Amino acid sequence: TANMTISFCGRSTAMLLLVVLASCTSVDRMYTDYQQGDESQYARLLDIAGRHDYPYATRRSAVRALGEIGKPEALPVLLNILHEFDRRTSLKEESLIALGRIGDPAAVTPIGHLLDRSLTEPNADLRMTAMPVLARLGGEEAAEILVNALMYYDVLMTRSEQSGYRGVFTGEEQRSEERRVGK
């Protein structure tokens, strides 16, 4: 009977796994169904994008689909994603792109706040994704944020250029890491 129990448990576990896999979230399928007229899929995509208990990649796919659809009803979910604390940035980047596709200028201020918060992060991908989105959204506030970004990057470039110096003996440009290593 022990072998039968193990065999039965193995079969029931396999069946449970099949049921779980069959009910897994297929964002691509939901998006296709939406395109074919099933409006209920839009609410499901919104739900998936906004929930932290879904896998990161699934949420990112849902955000991408919401951007493709382009309805302004997705704005609150997408803006909330910008405020999430997570070191990974691809979900926020996908959210920015979706916000640009939707085209609602109400997203400008939250994108500006995101840029302010991201200044301390070494990864510039998020900031670089935000720039064309702000340009696409347009308006005075977006223009001001973009001008401020250009001035900020100008300051960074100036500092970077000033970190080098000319050698006393050769007169050649020396990079700061050469100076530290003693080359």
C-alpha positions in Angstrom: 0.0 0.0 0.0 3.0 2.3 0.5 3.8 2.1 -3.2 0.2 2.8 -4.1 0.2 5.9 -1.8 3.3 7.2 -3.4 2.0 6.5 -6.9 -1.3 8.2 -6.0 0.4 11.2 -4.4 2.7 11.5 -7.5 -0.3 11.5 -9.8 -2.3 13.9 -7.7 0.7 16.3 -7.6 1.1 16.0 -11.3 -2.6 16.7 -11.8 -2.5 19.7 -9.5 0.6 21.0 -11.4 -1.3 20.6 -14.7 -4.3 22.5 -13.3 -2.0 25.3 -12.0 -0.1 25.5 -15.3 -3.4 25.6 -17.3 -4.6 28.5 -15.3 -1.4 30.4 -15.4 -1.6 34.0 -16.6 -1.0 34.4 -20.3 -0.9 38.1 -20.9 -0.3 37.6 -24.6 -3.5 35.6 -24.8 -5.4 38.2 -22.8 -4.1 41.0 -25.2 -5.1 38.9 -28.2 -8.6 38.3 -26.8 -8.9 42.0 -26.0 -8.0 42.9 -29.6 -10.6 40.4 -30.8 -13.3 42.2 -28.8 -13.2 40.7 -25.3 -13.3 44.0 -23.3 -13.1 42.1 -20.0 -9.5 41.3 -20.6 -8.6 45.0 -20.1 -9.6 44.8 -16.5 -7.6 41.7 -16.0 -4.5 43.4 -17.5 -5.0 46.3 -15.2 -5.3 44.0 -12.2 -2.1 42.0 -13.2 0.0 45.2 -13.8 -1.0 46.6 -10.4 -0.5 43.5 -8.2 2.8 42.8 -6.5 2.0 39.1 -6.1 2.3 38.4 -9.8 5.7 37.6 -11.2 7.7 40.6 -12.3 7.9 39.6 -16.0 4.1 39.0 -16.1 3.5 42.4 -14.7 5.9 43.9 -17.3 4.0 42.1 -20.1 0.7 43.4 -18.8 2.1 47.0 -18.7 3.4 46.6 -22.2 -0.1 45.5 -23.3 -1.7 48.4 -21.6 0.6 50.7 -23.4 -0.3 49.1 -26.7 -4.0 49.5 -25.9 -3.4 53.1 -25.0 -6.5 53.8 -22.8 -6.1 56.6 -20.2 -7.9 54.4 -17.6 -4.5 52.7 -17.1 -2.9 55.9 -15.8 -3.4 55.3 -12.1 -1.9 51.8 -12.3 1.0 52.9 -14.4 1.8 55.9 -12.2 1.7 53.7 -9.1 4.3 51.5 -10.6 6.6 54.6 -10.9 6.5 55.0 -7.2 7.2 51.3 -6.3 10.4 50.6 -4.4 12.4 48.1 -6.5 16.0 48.2 -7.7 14.9 46.6 -11.0 13.9 49.3 -13.4 12.5 47.4 -16.4 8.9 47.5 -15.1 9.2 51.3 -14.5 10.7 51.7 -17.9 7.9 49.8 -19.5 5.5 51.9 -17.5 7.1 55.1 -18.8 6.8 53.9 -22.4 3.1 53.0 -21.8 2.5 56.4 -20.4 4.0 58.0 -23.5 1.8 55.9 -25.7 -1.3 56.9 -23.7 -0.2 60.5 -24.1 -1.9 62.0 -21.0 0.0 65.2 -19.8 -1.1 64.3 -16.2 1.8 61.9 -16.2 4.4 64.7 -16.5 4.6 65.7 -12.8 5.0 62.1 -11.5 7.6 61.4 -14.2 9.5 64.5 -12.9 9.3 63.2 -9.4 10.6 59.8 -10.6 13.6 61.6 -12.2 14.3 63.5 -9.0 14.3 60.2 -7.0 16.5 58.4 -9.6 19.4 60.9 -9.4 21.1 58.9 -6.7 20.9 55.7 -8.7 23.9 54.9 -10.9 21.8 53.3 -13.6 20.7 56.0 -16.0 18.4 53.7 -18.1 15.3 55.0 -16.3 16.2 58.6 -16.8 17.1 58.0 -20.5 13.7 56.3 -21.0 11.9 59.2 -19.4 13.3 61.9 -21.7 11.6 60.9 -25.0 8.4 60.2 -23.1 8.4 63.7 -21.6 9.0 65.1 -25.1 6.1 63.2 -26.5 3.8 64.3 -23.7 4.8 67.9 -24.3 3.6 71.1 -22.5 5.4 73.7 -20.5 6.1 71.5 -17.5 7.6 68.7 -19.6 9.7 71.3 -21.4 11.0 72.7 -18.1 11.9 69.2 -16.9 13.7 68.5 -20.1 15.7 71.8 -19.9 16.6 71.0 -16.3 17.7 67.5 -17.4 19.9 69.0 -20.1 21.5 71.4 -17.6 22.0 68.6 -15.1 23.8 66.4 -17.8 25.8 69.5 -18.8 27.1 69.8 -15.2 27.9 66.1 -15.1 29.9 66.4 -18.4 31.7 69.5 -17.1 32.7 67.7 -13.9 33.8 64.6 -15.9 36.0 66.8 -18.2 37.5 68.6 -15.2 38.5 65.3 -13.5 41.4 65.0 -16.0 44.5 67.1 -15.8 47.7 67.7 -17.8 50.8 65.9 -16.8 53.5 68.2 -15.4 56.3 66.6 -17.4 54.6 65.6 -20.6 51.8 68.1 -20.9 49.5 65.2 -21.9 46.0 64.7 -20.7 45.9 62.4 -17.7 42.7 60.5 -16.6 41.8 60.4 -13.0 42.1 56.6 -12.7 45.6 56.7 -14.1 46.5 59.2 -11.3 45.2 56.8 -8.7 46.9 53.7 -10.0 50.1 55.6 -10.4 50.7 54.8 -14.1 
